[in-house]
Amino acid sequence: MDSILKKLLEELEKNPDEARKLAEKLISLFLVHEINQMREELTKAVTSLNEATRNTQAELVKLREDFNKALIEVGRRFEMHDRKFDEIVKRLEEHDRKFDEIVKRLEEHDRKFITLEEQMRKGFEETERYLKYLTATLEDIKRSIGISLEYYTSNFVEMILKEKGFKDFVVGAHVSLFNPNNKTFREIDILCVEPLVVGEVTTVLTSIENAERELNKLLDNTRFVEEFFGKKHFMKLLAVENTTEEVLKYLKSKAKELNITLITGREVS
């Protein structure tokens, strides 16, 4: 190889024109080679760039498609949310209407209740006035009947005492007594001082319980009168205008047991 190169140099020294031509040719060949190589590399680069551009474009297209899909999905969801929001708004409006109706009904009920309350108050006031009037009337009737019955009974007692031989006596009806020793006050329906007679008068007895109460009252009044006048009673009596068969049977039994003169209607036992 070295001998060939040496020979080539020797020949070139001998013929400089050929050497120059050879050099130009070699340079031209070198440049053509470099240019072709550069062209190939440039072609590869352009090809790669085109490929990259195509890939980029494809990616951009895909991104655009994905973005459009995302926009469509977002839009669809927004539409769905808008529909749901509209439904919620409609429901709230419906609830507001129903609430307003309820409020109106409550206000109407309040007005009716106030009116009813006012009517009831007036009714109660009227009823209270009527009851007071009725109570007063009943009291008047009771006093009228009671006093009449007491005086009727006192006359009846006078007849009984006269039949027993008493004279110059006074039978009082509805007599008030006050004992200063124990500072107690009593109203005695029938009272005769000499002989000492104590009586209790009632218009109606419809139960044994009420009958017992009247008997106890008579016994209590008799003790009071005995203490007041300082002597034992001659007779104690119970006068009843109206009663039932059961109560009458009970009264007759207790009157016999307690030594009480029982007057029922026109019957004396």
WOWOKA-V759742 format. One record per backbone hydrogen bond with DSSP energy under -1.0 kcal/mol. CO is the residue of the C=O (numbers start at 1). NH is the residue of the N-H. If there is no record, write none. Layout:
((CO/NH) (CO/NH))
This chain:
((1/5) (2/6) (3/7) (4/8) (5/9) (6/10) (7/11) (8/12) (9/13) (10/14) (11/15) (15/19) (16/20) (17/21) (18/22) (19/23) (20/24) (21/25) (22/26) (23/27) (24/28) (25/29) (26/30) (27/31) (28/32) (29/33) (30/34) (31/35) (32/36) (33/37) (34/38) (35/39) (36/40) (37/41) (38/42) (39/43) (40/44) (41/45) (42/46) (43/47) (44/48) (45/49) (46/50) (47/51) (48/52) (49/53) (50/54) (51/55) (52/56) (53/57) (54/58) (55/59) (56/60) (57/61) (58/62) (59/63) (60/64) (61/65) (62/66) (63/67) (64/68) (65/69) (66/70) (67/71) (68/72) (69/73) (70/74) (71/75) (72/76) (73/77) (74/78) (75/79) (76/80) (77/81) (78/82) (79/83) (80/84) (81/85) (82/86) (83/87) (84/88) (85/89) (86/90) (87/91) (88/92) (89/93) (90/94) (91/95) (92/96) (93/97) (94/98) (95/99) (96/100) (97/101) (98/102) (99/103) (100/104) (101/105) (102/106) (103/107) (104/108) (105/109) (106/110) (107/111) (108/112) (109/113) (110/114) (111/115) (112/116) (113/117) (114/118) (115/119) (116/120) (117/121) (118/122) (119/123) (120/124) (121/125) (122/126) (123/127) (124/128) (125/129) (126/130) (127/131) (128/132) (129/133) (130/134) (131/135) (132/136) (133/137) (134/138) (135/139) (136/140) (137/141) (138/142) (139/143) (140/144) (141/145) (142/146) (143/147) (144/148) (145/149) (146/150) (147/151) (148/152) (149/153) (150/154) (151/155) (152/156) (153/157) (154/158) (155/159) (156/160) (157/161) (158/162) (159/163) (160/164) (161/166) (162/165) (172/191) (175/188) (177/186) (179/183) (179/184) (184/179) (186/177) (188/175) (189/174) (190/199) (191/172) (192/197) (196/234) (196/235) (197/192) (198/237) (199/190) (200/239) (202/241) (203/242) (207/211) (208/212) (209/213) (210/214) (211/215) (212/216) (213/217) (214/218) (215/219) (216/220) (217/221) (218/222) (219/223) (220/224) (221/225) (222/226) (223/227) (224/228) (225/229) (226/230) (226/231) (235/198) (236/261) (237/200) (238/263) (239/202) (240/265) (242/205) (244/248) (245/249) (246/250) (247/251) (248/252) (249/253) (250/254) (251/255) (252/256) (253/257) (254/258) (255/260) (261/238) (262/269) (263/240) (264/267) (267/264))
